[in-house]
Amino acid sequence: MDFRETDEQRALRAAVAALAAKYGHGYWVERAKRGERTDELWREAGQLGYLGVAVPERYGGGGGGITELAIVCEELAAGGCPLLLIVVSPAIAATVIAKSGTEEQRKTWLPGFADGSTRMSFAITEPDAGSNAHNITTTARRDGDGDGWRLSGRKYYISGVDETDATLVVARIEDARTGKPRPAMFIVPTDAPGYERHEISMEITSPERQYTLFFDDVKLPGDALVGGEDAGLAALFAGLNPERITVAAYATGIGRHALGKANEYARTRTVWGDPIGTHQAIAHPLAKAHVELELARLAVQRAAWAYDSDDASAAEAANIAKYAAGEAVINAVDTAVQTHGGNGMATEYGVGTLWAAARVARIAPISREMILNFVAQHSLGLPKSY
Ligand SMILES: Cc1cc2nc3c(=O)[nH]c(=O)nc-3n(C[C@H](O)[C@H](O)[C@H](O)COP(=O)(O)OP(=O)(O)OC[C@H]3O[C@@H](n4cnc5c(N)ncnc54)[C@H](O)[C@@H]3O)c2cc1C
């Protein structure tokens, strides 16, 4: 067993950290507060090959895995620039198309994912189908006698739709063989006639915006169906574990950023003559937050390894990593705010700005409660509770 990263992984970590430092948390906050996008950062990260690290080499990518993409996610966030769209476009959409797309779909989409010039949002959640994805009602029907489709339905909380060329939409179809409904994924251009989006007003400091989507009989070609008629549920599952792992990496990065700020503040702020870090009431919560973040980072590395190695433990490991990181980041940011006293709530100190983004990590893409349901049932063998 070797816990050291390879030389290439360490070099990637350092290079991404340098890029994040060049932009900094101030840039990210300013863009978010103005309702503007972080296009320059995305473009540069793409051109440097960081967004395409996990895309196969034959389509122009780095040929790495989710391990490398998790490093990119974590280091951008640790540098104060968490990019939510990485957990959607390179982590879900590119993985799904690389693993389950037809050769034509791979040739069309993967080169753009490799250099970041293509971005794709992902839509599974619906007003009555969040934790319970079995409830989705968005439906694609075969369009007459041709090989095309008609898509109708509604999605919500879909991130970054305004930044993306297309949305990977999970919809029900009627299985051609059995006649039974089953989920399938469609690549839907964001400018397709009948595709409408409405921004949801959110209480998060984040350059990525959230949308409700409406599909009103959207006409799609036959090749919009990912993997063609034969792609089953495996196509969808190919993207969900990478999403959990990269969200966990993103969360540990946010936690590291907040803790770094708090640590510096604890060493320099004096109230009674000595730095406040002298008080164990300040030092111990910081030490605890550090331990929890390190445990979460280990869980992320293990989950990424399991996914990249096709190990049977990947689903459980991804859930555990997501749980651990979600809890660790909330505590790390909360501790950082407390360490800063009143300054913890000021934009200038750059920790309060992370509060809501950290809090989301307990809710999305799968909530803490649904992970505990999974672990109780599948890891512990307890009866299904719902
Ligand atoms: C910032 C943000 C970005 C997002 N981006 C995307 C995106 O890009 N694409 C996308 O498809 N979705 C996205 N989502 C949606 C996200 O995946 C859902 O919010 C999440 O899956 C939870 O679903 P819900 O909000 O409908 O909560 P609900 O399912 O309504 O759950 C509400 C509460 O009840 C609990 N609960 C539900 N069922 C059970 C049960 N059986 N046992 C115990 N507790 C239970 C949940 O844990 C939760 O605490 C995003 C959400 C946010 C906040």
The ligand as an SDF file (V2000), in Angstrom:
LIG
                    3D

 53 58  0  0  0  0  0  0  0  0999 V2000
  -26.4880   24.4970   -5.2290 C   0  0  0  0  0  0  0  0  0  0  0  0
  -27.1660   23.2900   -5.7860 C   0  0  0  0  0  0  0  0  0  0  0  0
  -26.7790   22.8140   -7.0280 C   0  0  0  0  0  0  0  0  0  0  0  0
  -27.4270   21.7060   -7.5910 C   0  0  0  0  0  0  0  0  0  0  0  0
  -27.0860   21.3140   -8.8730 N   0  0  0  0  0  0  0  0  0  0  0  0
  -27.7800   20.3070   -9.4670 C   0  0  0  0  0  0  0  0  0  0  0  0
  -27.5240   19.9860  -10.8440 C   0  0  0  0  0  0  0  0  0  0  0  0
  -26.6600   20.5950  -11.5080 O   0  0  0  0  0  0  0  0  0  0  0  0
  -28.2530   18.9950  -11.4060 N   0  0  0  0  0  0  0  0  0  0  0  0
  -29.2250   18.3110  -10.7270 C   0  0  0  0  0  0  0  0  0  0  0  0
  -29.8460   17.4360  -11.3070 O   0  0  0  0  0  0  0  0  0  0  0  0
  -29.5030   18.6220   -9.4230 N   0  0  0  0  0  0  0  0  0  0  0  0
  -28.8100   19.6140   -8.7780 C   0  0  0  0  0  0  0  0  0  0  0  0
  -29.0940   19.9480   -7.4650 N   0  0  0  0  0  0  0  0  0  0  0  0
  -30.1710   19.2550   -6.7620 C   0  0  0  0  0  0  0  0  0  0  0  0
  -29.6970   18.3090   -5.6570 C   0  0  0  0  0  0  0  0  0  0  0  0
  -29.1170   17.1670   -6.2080 O   0  0  0  0  0  0  0  0  0  0  0  0
  -30.9060   18.0180   -4.7520 C   0  0  0  0  0  0  0  0  0  0  0  0
  -31.1780   19.2220   -4.0490 O   0  0  0  0  0  0  0  0  0  0  0  0
  -30.6580   16.8690   -3.7970 C   0  0  0  0  0  0  0  0  0  0  0  0
  -30.5900   15.6540   -4.4930 O   0  0  0  0  0  0  0  0  0  0  0  0
  -31.7560   16.7630   -2.7250 C   0  0  0  0  0  0  0  0  0  0  0  0
  -33.0070   16.7130   -3.3240 O   0  0  0  0  0  0  0  0  0  0  0  0
  -34.1730   17.7480   -2.8810 P   0  0  0  0  0  0  0  0  0  0  0  0
  -33.5950   19.1080   -2.8210 O   0  0  0  0  0  0  0  0  0  0  0  0
  -35.3570   17.5210   -3.7490 O   0  0  0  0  0  0  0  0  0  0  0  0
  -34.5210   17.3400   -1.3970 O   0  0  0  0  0  0  0  0  0  0  0  0
  -35.6780   16.3040   -0.9370 P   0  0  0  0  0  0  0  0  0  0  0  0
  -35.5580   15.0360   -1.7070 O   0  0  0  0  0  0  0  0  0  0  0  0
  -36.9760   17.0090   -0.9470 O   0  0  0  0  0  0  0  0  0  0  0  0
  -35.2480   16.0400    0.5640 O   0  0  0  0  0  0  0  0  0  0  0  0
  -35.5150   16.9900    1.6050 C   0  0  0  0  0  0  0  0  0  0  0  0
  -34.8860   16.4820    2.8940 C   0  0  0  0  0  0  0  0  0  0  0  0
  -35.4720   15.2330    3.2530 O   0  0  0  0  0  0  0  0  0  0  0  0
  -34.4400   14.2520    3.4140 C   0  0  0  0  0  0  0  0  0  0  0  0
  -34.9460   12.9490    2.9370 N   0  0  0  0  0  0  0  0  0  0  0  0
  -35.5880   12.6660    1.7740 C   0  0  0  0  0  0  0  0  0  0  0  0
  -35.8430   11.3620    1.6810 N   0  0  0  0  0  0  0  0  0  0  0  0
  -35.3620   10.7780    2.8150 C   0  0  0  0  0  0  0  0  0  0  0  0
  -35.3200    9.4480    3.3140 C   0  0  0  0  0  0  0  0  0  0  0  0
  -35.8000    8.4120    2.6110 N   0  0  0  0  0  0  0  0  0  0  0  0
  -34.7070    9.2330    4.5090 N   0  0  0  0  0  0  0  0  0  0  0  0
  -34.1820   10.2510    5.2200 C   0  0  0  0  0  0  0  0  0  0  0  0
  -34.2160   11.5420    4.8080 N   0  0  0  0  0  0  0  0  0  0  0  0
  -34.7850   11.8020    3.6080 C   0  0  0  0  0  0  0  0  0  0  0  0
  -33.2820   14.7260    2.5600 C   0  0  0  0  0  0  0  0  0  0  0  0
  -32.0500   14.1870    3.0200 O   0  0  0  0  0  0  0  0  0  0  0  0
  -33.3640   16.2330    2.7670 C   0  0  0  0  0  0  0  0  0  0  0  0
  -32.7230   16.5880    3.9680 O   0  0  0  0  0  0  0  0  0  0  0  0
  -28.4520   21.0270   -6.8720 C   0  0  0  0  0  0  0  0  0  0  0  0
  -28.8110   21.5060   -5.6030 C   0  0  0  0  0  0  0  0  0  0  0  0
  -28.1900   22.6220   -5.0570 C   0  0  0  0  0  0  0  0  0  0  0  0
  -28.6320   23.1190   -3.7030 C   0  0  0  0  0  0  0  0  0  0  0  0
  1  2  1  0
  2  3  1  0
  2 52  2  0
  3  4  2  0
  4  5  1  0
  4 50  1  0
  5  6  2  0
  6  7  1  0
  6 13  1  0
  7  8  2  0
  7  9  1  0
  9 10  1  0
 10 11  2  0
 10 12  1  0
 12 13  2  0
 13 14  1  0
 14 15  1  0
 14 50  1  0
 15 16  1  0
 16 17  1  0
 16 18  1  0
 18 19  1  0
 18 20  1  0
 20 21  1  0
 20 22  1  0
 22 23  1  0
 23 24  1  0
 24 25  2  0
 24 26  1  0
 24 27  1  0
 27 28  1  0
 28 29  2  0
 28 30  1  0
 28 31  1  0
 31 32  1  0
 32 33  1  0
 33 34  1  0
 33 48  1  0
 34 35  1  0
 35 36  1  0
 35 46  1  0
 36 37  1  0
 36 45  1  0
 37 38  2  0
 38 39  1  0
 39 40  1  0
 39 45  2  0
 40 41  1  0
 40 42  2  0
 42 43  1  0
 43 44  2  0
 44 45  1  0
 46 47  1  0
 46 48  1  0
 48 49  1  0
 50 51  2  0
 51 52  1  0
 52 53  1  0
M  END
$$$$
